[in-house]
Amino acid sequence: PAYGCGMVALILCHESGHALAMRHYGIPFSGMVFIPFLGAAVAAQAPPKTAGEEVVIALAGPYVGSAAAAVVGISGHVADSQLLMALADWGFMINLFNLFPLYQLDGGRVADCLSPALPAVGLAAGIGLAASGAISNPIFYFLLLGGAFQVGSRALGWSDPAPPWKRLRGAQMYATAAAYASLVAALLAAMTLNNAKRKTPRQIQAERAGIVLDEAPTDHCYDDYFASFQGAFDDPDRS
């Protein structure tokens, strides 16, 4: 229950970032809606006036959400709490995922303002990740289908192209690209630092069972079945 409540709180922080940005620009928005298994959403009830407003609103969610995850992670390391470290890891991951350049995600909104070709590049990259097995989440497949429909609709002329106001130029474009890339780099670094002390579920189970592990999964911190102990946790008589 504590982990689930923490997940909801981090999603709330992310969506609050979008809401605060929309409020700053005077854009009316709906109440926050939580969607089971998908997350939450705050819908704008009027379009932004400029591409600059669009990218600030899009990036505000990941920036606020990432800051909240960082606070949780630092607290976890100070208190030596595996629960908080796990929550921070999830927070970093979900905000990084949201920056992927697919139309339905925050990264897709930013990419569309930087260049009309970037969502197609993001779609191709997503298909590659799914085909290679690097990402096997059904939600990601759903997002890929939606992205393919939107990219295809524009390419075939079934939907209107992006309006002229939705194009960043000059210094604003470079600043947006830098803000996007900086956040991606910061999230990757934060995940690496957080994983220095974070234990996998099977490590925690092993400790509770009194099993001493000779090596830690430092290189593959998301792989509970690291080499020396494959199957060790499947046999309760093995120590």
Accessible surface in RSA format (square Angstrom, percent):
REM  Atomic radii and reference values for relative SASA: ProtOr
REM  Chains: A
REM  Algorithm: Lee & Richards
REM  Probe-radius: 1.40
REM  Slices: 20
REM RES _ NUM      All-atoms   Total-Side   Main-Chain    Non-polar    All polar
REM                ABS   REL    ABS   REL    ABS   REL    ABS   REL    ABS   REL
RES PRO A   1   155.68 113.5 124.95 113.9  30.74 111.7 139.32 115.0  16.36 101.7
RES ALA A   2    60.12  55.3  45.24  69.8  14.88  33.8  53.19  74.9   6.93  18.4
RES TYR A   3    81.45  38.0  79.90  45.5   1.56   4.0  63.58  47.8  17.87  22.0
RES GLY A   4    33.87  41.8   0.00   N/A  33.87  41.8  30.27  83.1   3.60   8.1
RES CYS A   5    89.86  68.0  80.10  89.3   9.77  23.0  29.44  74.6  60.42  65.1
RES GLY A   6    13.88  17.1   0.00   N/A  13.88  17.1  12.98  35.6   0.91   2.0
RES MET A   7    53.48  27.7  53.48  35.4   0.00   0.0  43.86  37.3   9.61  12.7
RES VAL A   8    77.57  51.0  77.57  70.2   0.00   0.0  77.57  67.4   0.00   0.0
RES ALA A   9    49.87  45.9  47.05  72.6   2.82   6.4  49.33  69.5   0.54   1.4
RES LEU A  10     9.85   5.5   7.75   5.5   2.10   5.3   8.16   5.7   1.69   4.5
RES ILE A  11    29.96  17.0  28.09  20.9   1.86   4.5  29.96  21.6   0.00   0.0
RES LEU A  12    82.91  46.2  82.91  59.3   0.00   0.0  82.91  58.2   0.00   0.0
RES CYS A  13    42.22  31.9  39.21  43.7   3.01   7.1   3.62   9.2  38.60  41.6
RES HIS A  14    10.93   6.0  10.93   7.6   0.00   0.0   7.91   8.2   3.03   3.5
RES GLU A  15    16.34   9.4  16.34  12.4   0.00   0.0   0.00   0.0  16.34  13.3
RES SER A  16    33.94  28.7  32.94  44.0   1.00   2.3  20.31  43.3  13.63  19.1
RES GLY A  17     1.02   1.3   0.00   N/A   1.02   1.3   0.26   0.7   0.76   1.7
RES HIS A  18    10.71   5.9  10.71   7.4   0.00   0.0   8.22   8.5   2.49   2.9
RES ALA A  19    15.65  14.4  15.11  23.3   0.54   1.2  15.39  21.7   0.26   0.7
RES LEU A  20   109.23  60.8 103.75  74.2   5.48  13.8 104.30  73.3   4.93  13.3
RES ALA A  21     9.94   9.1   2.97   4.6   6.98  15.9   9.29  13.1   0.65   1.7
RES MET A  22     3.98   2.1   3.98   2.6   0.00   0.0   2.71   2.3   1.28   1.7
RES ARG A  23   180.57  75.8 165.36  84.3  15.21  36.2  43.68  59.7 136.89  83.0
RES HIS A  24   142.62  77.9 111.21  77.3  31.42  80.4  73.39  75.6  69.23  80.6
RES TYR A  25    58.45  27.3  43.72  24.9  14.73  38.3  30.44  22.9  28.01  34.5
RES GLY A  26    59.59  73.5   0.00   N/A  59.59  73.5  36.68 100.7  22.90  51.3
RES ILE A  27     5.74   3.3   2.42   1.8   3.32   8.0   3.69   2.7   2.04   5.5
RES PRO A  28    70.31  51.2  59.01  53.8  11.29  41.0  69.86  57.7   0.44   2.8
RES PHE A  29    71.43  35.7  50.91  31.5  20.52  53.4  50.91  30.9  20.52  58.7
RES SER A  30    31.82  26.9  26.71  35.6   5.11  11.8  28.54  60.8   3.28   4.6
RES GLY A  31    56.32  69.5   0.00   N/A  56.32  69.5  41.35 113.5  14.97  33.5
RES MET A  32    59.11  30.6  26.39  17.5  32.71  77.9  25.79  21.9  33.32  44.1
RES VAL A  33    86.37  56.8  83.53  75.6   2.84   6.8  86.37  75.0   0.00   0.0
RES PHE A  34    90.56  45.3  70.29  43.5  20.27  52.7  70.29  42.6  20.27  58.0
RES ILE A  35    70.85  40.3  66.95  49.9   3.90   9.4  68.11  49.0   2.73   7.4
RES PRO A  36   103.28  75.3  84.35  76.9  18.93  68.8  96.57  79.7   6.71  41.7
RES PHE A  37   188.45  94.3 158.07  97.9  30.38  79.1 173.98 105.5  14.47  41.4
RES LEU A  38    97.69  54.4  62.49  44.7  35.20  88.5  65.67  46.1  32.02  86.2
RES GLY A  39    20.18  24.9   0.00   N/A  20.18  24.9  14.58  40.0   5.60  12.6
RES ALA A  40    18.14  16.7   0.00   0.0  18.14  41.3   0.00   0.0  18.14  48.0
RES ALA A  41    42.97  39.5  40.16  62.0   2.81   6.4  41.95  59.1   1.02   2.7
RES VAL A  42    18.88  12.4   1.81   1.6  17.07  41.1   1.81   1.6  17.07  46.3
RES ALA A  43    57.09  52.5  49.65  76.6   7.44  16.9  56.67  79.8   0.43   1.1
RES ALA A  44    50.97  46.9  22.07  34.1  28.90  65.7  22.07  31.1  28.90  76.6
RES GLN A  45   119.61  66.9  82.84  60.5  36.77  87.5  32.57  69.3  87.04  66.0
RES ALA A  46    36.68  33.7  30.31  46.8   6.37  14.5  36.15  50.9   0.54   1.4
RES PRO A  47   101.86  74.2  87.73  80.0  14.14  51.4  93.26  77.0   8.60  53.5
RES PRO A  48    16.82  12.3  12.64  11.5   4.18  15.2  12.64  10.4   4.18  26.0
RES LYS A  49   139.97  68.3 118.33  72.6  21.64  51.5 103.06  92.8  36.91  39.3
RES THR A  50    67.77  48.2  66.84  67.8   0.93   2.2  61.60  82.7   6.17   9.3
RES ALA A  51     4.31   4.0   2.69   4.2   1.62   3.7   2.69   3.8   1.62   4.3
RES GLY A  52     7.52   9.3   0.00   N/A   7.52   9.3   6.93  19.0   0.59   1.3
RES GLU A  53    24.12  13.8  23.12  17.5   0.99   2.4   5.19  10.0  18.93  15.5
RES GLU A  54    11.16   6.4  11.16   8.4   0.00   0.0   0.25   0.5  10.91   8.9
RES VAL A  55     6.14   4.0   6.14   5.6   0.00   0.0   6.14   5.3   0.00   0.0
RES VAL A  56    67.48  44.4  63.73  57.7   3.75   9.0  66.74  58.0   0.74   2.0
RES ILE A  57     2.86   1.6   2.86   2.1   0.00   0.0   2.86   2.1   0.00   0.0
RES ALA A  58     0.00   0.0   0.00   0.0   0.00   0.0   0.00   0.0   0.00   0.0
RES LEU A  59    13.54   7.5  13.53   9.7   0.01   0.0  13.54   9.5   0.00   0.0
RES ALA A  60    18.58  17.1  11.35  17.5   7.23  16.5  18.38  25.9   0.20   0.5
RES GLY A  61     0.00   0.0   0.00   N/A   0.00   0.0   0.00   0.0   0.00   0.0
RES PRO A  62     0.00   0.0   0.00   0.0   0.00   0.0   0.00   0.0   0.00   0.0
RES TYR A  63    88.88  41.5  84.38  48.0   4.50  11.7  74.76  56.2  14.12  17.4
RES VAL A  64    56.50  37.2  53.48  48.4   3.02   7.3  55.98  48.6   0.52   1.4
RES GLY A  65     0.31   0.4   0.00   N/A   0.31   0.4   0.10   0.3   0.21   0.5
RES SER A  66    10.57   8.9   8.96  12.0   1.61   3.7   9.22  19.6   1.35   1.9
RES ALA A  67    58.04  53.4  49.00  75.6   9.04  20.6  56.75  79.9   1.29   3.4
RES ALA A  68    19.93  18.3  11.30  17.4   8.63  19.6  18.59  26.2   1.34   3.5
RES ALA A  69     0.00   0.0   0.00   0.0   0.00   0.0   0.00   0.0   0.00   0.0
RES ALA A  70    35.76  32.9  34.16  52.7   1.60   3.6  35.55  50.1   0.21   0.6
RES VAL A  71    97.16  63.9  95.56  86.5   1.60   3.9  96.81  84.1   0.35   1.0
RES VAL A  72    30.67  20.2  28.80  26.1   1.87   4.5  30.67  26.6   0.00   0.0
RES GLY A  73     4.30   5.3   0.00   N/A   4.30   5.3   4.30  11.8   0.00   0.0
RES ILE A  74   115.39  65.7 111.74  83.2   3.65   8.8 114.40  82.4   1.00   2.7
RES SER A  75    45.44  38.4  40.10  53.5   5.35  12.3  22.14  47.2  23.30  32.6
RES GLY A  76     0.00   0.0   0.00   N/A   0.00   0.0   0.00   0.0   0.00   0.0
RES HIS A  77    50.37  27.5  41.37  28.8   9.00  23.0  33.59  34.6  16.78  19.5
RES VAL A  78   126.03  82.9  93.84  85.0  32.19  77.6 101.06  87.8  24.97  67.7
RES ALA A  79    68.70  63.2  37.51  57.9  31.18  70.9  47.85  67.4  20.85  55.2
RES ASP A  80    96.34  67.5  78.66  78.3  17.68  41.8  23.49  55.3  72.85  72.7
RES SER A  81    27.91  23.6  21.80  29.1   6.11  14.1  18.61  39.6   9.30  13.0
RES GLN A  82    39.95  22.3  33.55  24.5   6.39  15.2  30.34  64.6   9.60   7.3
RES LEU A  83    76.06  42.4  67.04  48.0   9.02  22.7  72.26  50.8   3.80  10.2
RES LEU A  84    51.31  28.6  51.31  36.7   0.00   0.0  51.31  36.0   0.00   0.0
RES MET A  85     0.00   0.0   0.00   0.0   0.00   0.0   0.00   0.0   0.00   0.0
RES ALA A  86    32.61  30.0  29.68  45.8   2.93   6.7  30.61  43.1   2.00   5.3
RES LEU A  87    10.56   5.9  10.56   7.6   0.00   0.0  10.56   7.4   0.00   0.0
RES ALA A  88     0.00   0.0   0.00   0.0   0.00   0.0   0.00   0.0   0.00   0.0
RES ASP A  89    13.43   9.4  13.43  13.4   0.00   0.0   0.42   1.0  13.02  13.0
RES TRP A  90    35.81  14.4  33.58  16.3   2.22   5.2  24.43  13.0  11.37  18.5
RES GLY A  91     0.11   0.1   0.00   N/A   0.11   0.1   0.11   0.3   0.00   0.0
RES PHE A  92     8.52   4.3   8.52   5.3   0.00   0.0   8.52   5.2   0.00   0.0
RES MET A  93    75.97  39.3  75.31  49.8   0.65   1.6  59.86  50.9  16.11  21.3
RES ILE A  94    45.81  26.1  45.81  34.1   0.00   0.0  45.81  33.0   0.00   0.0
RES ASN A  95     1.76   1.2   1.76   1.7   0.00   0.0   0.00   0.0   1.76   1.7
RES LEU A  96    41.80  23.3  37.10  26.5   4.70  11.8  37.10  26.1   4.70  12.6
RES PHE A  97    49.83  24.9  42.29  26.2   7.53  19.6  49.44  30.0   0.39   1.1
RES ASN A  98    29.18  20.1  29.18  28.2   0.00   0.0   0.00   0.0  29.18  28.2
RES LEU A  99     1.83   1.0   1.26   0.9   0.58   1.4   1.71   1.2   0.12   0.3
RES PHE A 100    36.41  18.2  32.79  20.3   3.62   9.4  36.24  22.0   0.17   0.5
RES PRO A 101    32.63  23.8  32.63  29.7   0.00   0.0  32.63  26.9   0.00   0.0
RES LEU A 102     1.06   0.6   1.06   0.8   0.00   0.0   1.06   0.7   0.00   0.0
RES TYR A 103    32.35  15.1  20.38  11.6  11.98  31.2  17.26  13.0  15.09  18.6
RES GLN A 104    78.06  43.6  40.95  29.9  37.11  88.4  42.92  91.4  35.13  26.6
RES LEU A 105    15.32   8.5  13.87   9.9   1.45   3.7  15.32  10.8   0.00   0.0
RES ASP A 106    11.11   7.8  10.70  10.6   0.42   1.0   0.00   0.0  11.11  11.1
RES GLY A 107     0.21   0.3   0.00   N/A   0.21   0.3   0.00   0.0   0.21   0.5
RES GLY A 108     0.00   0.0   0.00   N/A   0.00   0.0   0.00   0.0   0.00   0.0
RES ARG A 109    68.73  28.9  66.06  33.7   2.66   6.3  30.80  42.1  37.92  23.0
RES VAL A 110     0.62   0.4   0.62   0.6   0.00   0.0   0.62   0.5   0.00   0.0
RES ALA A 111     5.24   4.8   4.07   6.3   1.17   2.7   5.04   7.1   0.20   0.5
RES ASP A 112     1.50   1.1   1.50   1.5   0.00   0.0   0.71   1.7   0.79   0.8
RES CYS A 113     0.03   0.0   0.00   0.0   0.03   0.1   0.00   0.0   0.03   0.0
RES LEU A 114    29.97  16.7  19.14  13.7  10.83  27.2  19.14  13.4  10.83  29.1
RES SER A 115    34.98  29.6  34.11  45.5   0.87   2.0  20.82  44.3  14.16  19.8
RES PRO A 116    80.06  58.3  66.28  60.4  13.77  50.1  66.73  55.1  13.32  82.8
RES ALA A 117    58.34  53.6  51.94  80.1   6.40  14.6  57.91  81.6   0.43   1.1
RES LEU A 118    63.56  35.4  63.14  45.2   0.41   1.0  63.14  44.3   0.41   1.1
RES PRO A 119     1.42   1.0   0.62   0.6   0.80   2.9   0.62   0.5   0.80   5.0
RES ALA A 120    42.77  39.3  36.80  56.8   5.96  13.6  37.30  52.5   5.47  14.5
RES VAL A 121    89.63  59.0  85.75  77.6   3.89   9.4  89.08  77.4   0.55   1.5
RES GLY A 122     0.68   0.8   0.00   N/A   0.68   0.8   0.68   1.9   0.00   0.0
RES LEU A 123    18.76  10.4  18.76  13.4   0.00   0.0  18.76  13.2   0.00   0.0
RES ALA A 124    63.89  58.7  51.01  78.7  12.88  29.3  55.51  78.2   8.37  22.2
RES ALA A 125    48.86  44.9  34.80  53.7  14.06  32.0  46.62  65.7   2.24   5.9
RES GLY A 126     0.00   0.0   0.00   N/A   0.00   0.0   0.00   0.0   0.00   0.0
RES ILE A 127    90.83  51.7  90.26  67.2   0.57   1.4  90.59  65.2   0.24   0.6
RES GLY A 128    37.66  46.4   0.00   N/A  37.66  46.4  33.41  91.7   4.25   9.5
RES LEU A 129    61.38  34.2  60.16  43.0   1.21   3.0  60.52  42.5   0.85   2.3
RES ALA A 130    22.04  20.3  10.88  16.8  11.16  25.4  11.14  15.7  10.90  28.9
RES ALA A 131    89.55  82.3  45.47  70.2  44.09 100.3  58.08  81.8  31.47  83.4
RES SER A 132    86.35  73.0  42.42  56.6  43.93 101.2  51.41 109.5  34.95  49.0
RES GLY A 133    47.94  59.1   0.00   N/A  47.94  59.1  26.74  73.4  21.20  47.5
RES ALA A 134    72.33  66.5  30.00  46.3  42.33  96.3  42.95  60.5  29.39  77.8
RES ILE A 135    43.77  24.9  41.42  30.9   2.35   5.7  43.75  31.5   0.01   0.0
RES SER A 136    80.15  67.7  61.40  81.9  18.75  43.2  25.45  54.2  54.70  76.6
RES ASN A 137    74.11  51.1  68.93  66.6   5.18  12.5  18.07  43.5  56.04  54.2
RES PRO A 138    99.47  72.5  93.80  85.5   5.67  20.6  94.31  77.9   5.16  32.1
RES ILE A 139    57.03  32.5  54.57  40.7   2.46   5.9  56.97  41.0   0.06   0.2
RES PHE A 140     0.43   0.2   0.29   0.2   0.14   0.4   0.29   0.2   0.14   0.4
RES TYR A 141    90.65  42.3  89.30  50.8   1.35   3.5  71.70  53.9  18.95  23.4
RES PHE A 142   126.24  63.2 123.38  76.4   2.87   7.5 125.02  75.8   1.22   3.5
RES LEU A 143    17.29   9.6  17.29  12.4   0.00   0.0  17.29  12.1   0.00   0.0
RES LEU A 144    16.70   9.3  15.88  11.4   0.83   2.1  16.14  11.3   0.56   1.5
RES LEU A 145   131.31  73.1 125.37  89.7   5.94  14.9 126.12  88.6   5.19  14.0
RES GLY A 146    21.70  26.8   0.00   N/A  21.70  26.8  20.66  56.7   1.03   2.3
RES GLY A 147     0.49   0.6   0.00   N/A   0.49   0.6   0.49   1.4   0.00   0.0
RES ALA A 148    42.40  39.0  34.76  53.6   7.64  17.4  35.11  49.4   7.29  19.3
RES PHE A 149   140.65  70.4 130.63  80.9  10.02  26.1 139.54  84.6   1.11   3.2
RES GLN A 150    73.49  41.1  70.98  51.9   2.51   6.0  21.31  45.4  52.17  39.6
RES VAL A 151    29.46  19.4  26.90  24.4   2.56   6.2  28.25  24.5   1.21   3.3
RES GLY A 152    23.65  29.2   0.00   N/A  23.65  29.2  23.37  64.1   0.28   0.6
RES SER A 153     5.27   4.5   4.87   6.5   0.41   0.9   3.98   8.5   1.30   1.8
RES ARG A 154    71.59  30.1  52.90  27.0  18.69  44.5  25.91  35.4  45.68  27.7
RES ALA A 155    85.67  78.8  42.61  65.8  43.06  97.9  55.02  77.5  30.64  81.2
RES LEU A 156   112.59  62.7  85.85  61.4  26.74  67.2  90.38  63.5  22.21  59.8
RES GLY A 157    59.31  73.1   0.00   N/A  59.31  73.1  28.82  79.1  30.49  68.3
RES TRP A 158   181.80  73.0 142.92  69.2  38.87  91.3 126.73  67.6  55.07  89.3
RES SER A 159    49.13  41.5  36.59  48.8  12.54  28.9  41.06  87.4   8.08  11.3
RES ASP A 160   124.14  87.0 111.00 110.5  13.14  31.1  27.90  65.7  96.24  96.0
RES PRO A 161   106.62  77.7  97.61  89.0   9.02  32.8  98.63  81.4   7.99  49.7
RES ALA A 162    16.77  15.4   0.00   0.0  16.77  38.1   0.77   1.1  16.00  42.4
RES PRO A 163    52.59  38.3  46.94  42.8   5.65  20.5  52.46  43.3   0.13   0.8
RES PRO A 164   115.75  84.4 104.11  94.9  11.64  42.3 111.78  92.3   3.98  24.7
RES TRP A 165    88.75  35.6  70.20  34.0  18.55  43.6  67.06  35.8  21.69  35.2
RES LYS A 166    37.87  18.5  37.87  23.2   0.00   0.0   2.37   2.1  35.50  37.8
RES ARG A 167    51.65  21.7  41.28  21.0  10.37  24.7  23.46  32.1  28.19  17.1
RES LEU A 168     6.25   3.5   0.01   0.0   6.23  15.7   0.35   0.2   5.90  15.9
RES ARG A 169   163.55  68.7 151.42  77.2  12.13  28.9  72.50  99.1  91.05  55.2
RES GLY A 170    40.13  49.5   0.00   N/A  40.13  49.5  34.13  93.7   5.99  13.4
RES ALA A 171    85.69  78.8  69.63 107.4  16.07  36.5  73.73 103.8  11.96  31.7
RES GLN A 172    94.49  52.8  86.77  63.4   7.72  18.4  31.83  67.7  62.66  47.5
RES MET A 173    53.15  27.5  53.15  35.2   0.00   0.0  36.48  31.0  16.67  22.1
RES TYR A 174   149.73  69.9 144.65  82.3   5.09  13.2 103.60  77.9  46.13  56.9
RES ALA A 175    62.99  57.9  50.11  77.3  12.88  29.3  58.36  82.2   4.64  12.3
RES THR A 176    10.09   7.2   5.79   5.9   4.30  10.2   4.36   5.9   5.73   8.7
RES ALA A 177    41.40  38.1  37.98  58.6   3.42   7.8  39.21  55.2   2.20   5.8
RES ALA A 178    56.67  52.1  47.40  73.1   9.28  21.1  56.14  79.1   0.53   1.4
RES ALA A 179    32.78  30.1  26.19  40.4   6.59  15.0  32.31  45.5   0.47   1.2
RES TYR A 180    48.31  22.6  48.31  27.5   0.00   0.0  38.50  28.9   9.81  12.1
RES ALA A 181    57.84  53.2  51.08  78.8   6.77  15.4  54.37  76.6   3.48   9.2
RES SER A 182    65.06  55.0  54.23  72.4  10.84  25.0  33.40  71.1  31.66  44.4
RES LEU A 183     9.98   5.6   8.36   6.0   1.62   4.1   9.98   7.0   0.00   0.0
RES VAL A 184    36.37  23.9  36.37  32.9   0.00   0.0  36.37  31.6   0.00   0.0
RES ALA A 185    58.93  54.2  51.23  79.1   7.70  17.5  54.98  77.4   3.95  10.5
RES ALA A 186    55.93  51.4  44.52  68.7  11.41  25.9  52.82  74.4   3.11   8.2
RES LEU A 187     3.14   1.8   2.83   2.0   0.32   0.8   3.14   2.2   0.01   0.0
RES LEU A 188    92.50  51.5  90.48  64.7   2.02   5.1  90.74  63.7   1.76   4.7
RES ALA A 189    53.58  49.3  45.04  69.5   8.53  19.4  52.63  74.1   0.95   2.5
RES ALA A 190    23.71  21.8  18.38  28.4   5.33  12.1  22.12  31.1   1.59   4.2
RES MET A 191    24.58  12.7  24.58  16.3   0.00   0.0  23.04  19.6   1.54   2.0
RES THR A 192    96.71  68.8  87.98  89.2   8.73  20.8  65.71  88.3  30.99  46.9
RES LEU A 193   130.93  72.9 125.84  90.0   5.09  12.8 126.85  89.1   4.08  11.0
RES ASN A 194     5.63   3.9   3.26   3.2   2.37   5.7   5.08  12.2   0.55   0.5
RES ASN A 195    27.85  19.2  14.86  14.4  12.99  31.3   8.75  21.1  19.10  18.5
RES ALA A 196    85.52  78.6  42.93  66.3  42.59  96.9  55.42  78.0  30.10  79.7
RES LYS A 197    97.14  47.4  86.16  52.9  10.98  26.1  67.26  60.5  29.88  31.8
RES ARG A 198    31.52  13.2  17.96   9.2  13.55  32.3   0.69   0.9  30.83  18.7
RES LYS A 199    73.60  35.9  67.88  41.7   5.72  13.6  34.47  31.0  39.13  41.7
RES THR A 200     4.08   2.9   4.08   4.1   0.00   0.0   4.08   5.5   0.00   0.0
RES PRO A 201    80.64  58.8  76.00  69.3   4.64  16.9  80.01  66.1   0.63   3.9
RES ARG A 202    50.73  21.3  50.73  25.9   0.00   0.0   4.23   5.8  46.50  28.2
RES GLN A 203    18.81  10.5  18.54  13.6   0.27   0.6   0.53   1.1  18.29  13.9
RES ILE A 204    42.15  24.0  42.15  31.4   0.00   0.0  42.15  30.4   0.00   0.0
RES GLN A 205    98.53  55.1  92.68  67.7   5.85  13.9  33.96  72.3  64.57  49.0
RES ALA A 206     0.45   0.4   0.00   0.0   0.45   1.0   0.45   0.6   0.00   0.0
RES GLU A 207    92.25  53.0  71.28  53.9  20.97  49.9  36.25  70.1  55.99  45.7
RES ARG A 208   200.94  84.4 160.53  81.8  40.42  96.2  64.37  88.0 136.57  82.8
RES ALA A 209    73.39  67.5  34.99  54.0  38.40  87.3  47.46  66.8  25.93  68.7
RES GLY A 210    61.80  76.2   0.00   N/A  61.80  76.2  35.34  97.0  26.47  59.3
RES ILE A 211    31.81  18.1  24.41  18.2   7.40  17.8  26.95  19.4   4.86  13.2
RES VAL A 212   123.84  81.5 106.66  96.6  17.18  41.4 110.38  95.9  13.46  36.5
RES LEU A 213    38.31  21.3  14.56  10.4  23.75  59.7  14.56  10.2  23.75  63.9
RES ASP A 214   126.43  88.6  89.43  89.0  37.00  87.5  30.12  70.9  96.32  96.1
RES GLU A 215    81.96  47.1  72.21  54.6   9.75  23.2  32.67  63.2  49.29  40.2
RES ALA A 216    56.08  51.6  38.73  59.8  17.35  39.5  39.16  55.2  16.92  44.8
RES PRO A 217    12.61   9.2   4.83   4.4   7.78  28.3  11.43   9.4   1.19   7.4
RES THR A 218   114.32  81.3  83.64  84.8  30.68  73.1  70.57  94.8  43.75  66.1
RES ASP A 219   127.13  89.1  95.75  95.3  31.38  74.2  23.97  56.4 103.16 102.9
RES HIS A 220   125.72  68.7 119.05  82.8   6.66  17.0  79.81  82.3  45.91  53.4
RES CYS A 221    22.62  17.1  21.27  23.7   1.35   3.2   7.07  17.9  15.55  16.8
RES TYR A 222   131.91  61.6  97.91  55.7  34.00  88.5 103.20  77.6  28.71  35.4
RES ASP A 223    61.70  43.2  56.68  56.4   5.02  11.9  20.18  47.5  41.52  41.4
RES ASP A 224    29.97  21.0  26.26  26.1   3.71   8.8   3.24   7.6  26.73  26.7
RES TYR A 225   100.63  47.0  97.43  55.4   3.20   8.3  73.30  55.1  27.33  33.7
RES PHE A 226    15.24   7.6  12.43   7.7   2.81   7.3  15.15   9.2   0.10   0.3
RES ALA A 227    87.20  80.2  60.56  93.5  26.64  60.6  65.74  92.6  21.47  56.9
RES SER A 228    58.39  49.3  31.46  42.0  26.92  62.0  23.75  50.6  34.64  48.5
RES PHE A 229    26.79  13.4  26.05  16.1   0.75   1.9  26.10  15.8   0.69   2.0
RES GLN A 230   118.44  66.2 104.49  76.4  13.94  33.2  23.40  49.8  95.04  72.1
RES GLY A 231    28.28  34.9   0.00   N/A  28.28  34.9  20.80  57.1   7.48  16.7
RES ALA A 232     5.77   5.3   5.00   7.7   0.77   1.7   5.00   7.0   0.77   2.0
RES PHE A 233    41.91  21.0  11.68   7.2  30.23  78.7  15.66   9.5  26.24  75.1
RES ASP A 234   100.38  70.3  69.78  69.5  30.60  72.4  35.10  82.6  65.28  65.1
RES ASP A 235    64.23  45.0  61.24  61.0   2.99   7.1  20.84  49.1  43.38  43.3
RES PRO A 236   128.25  93.5  88.83  81.0  39.42 143.3 101.68  83.9  26.58 165.2
RES ASP A 237   134.58  94.3 101.27 100.8  33.31  78.8  34.81  81.9  99.77  99.5
RES ARG A 238   119.18  50.0 108.15  55.1  11.03  26.3  34.21  46.7  84.97  51.5
RES SER A 239   132.22 111.7  76.65 102.3  55.57 128.0  60.41 128.6  71.81 100.6
END  Absolute sums over single chains surface
CHAIN  1 A    13057.3      10441.0       2616.3       9034.7       4022.6
END  Absolute sums over all chains
TOTAL         13057.3      10441.0       2616.3       9034.7       4022.6
